[in-house]
């Protein structure tokens, strides 16, 4: 009896997941605004600079 309930729950969850994936696929990808693209590139550059700063600090402390 419990196995049947678990199977039904899993099947229901799987069906909901498939429906959600279908809706996401139908919506597609929205293009990013120029301001958001600039922000993303700024954050990427910041992360790279911070990685370089950490590497320099570690090598100088050794």
Buried (B, 14 or more C-beta within 10 A) or exposed (E): EEEEEEEEEEEEEEEEEEEEEEEEEEEEEEEEEEEEEEEEEEEEEEEEEEEEEEEEEEEEEE
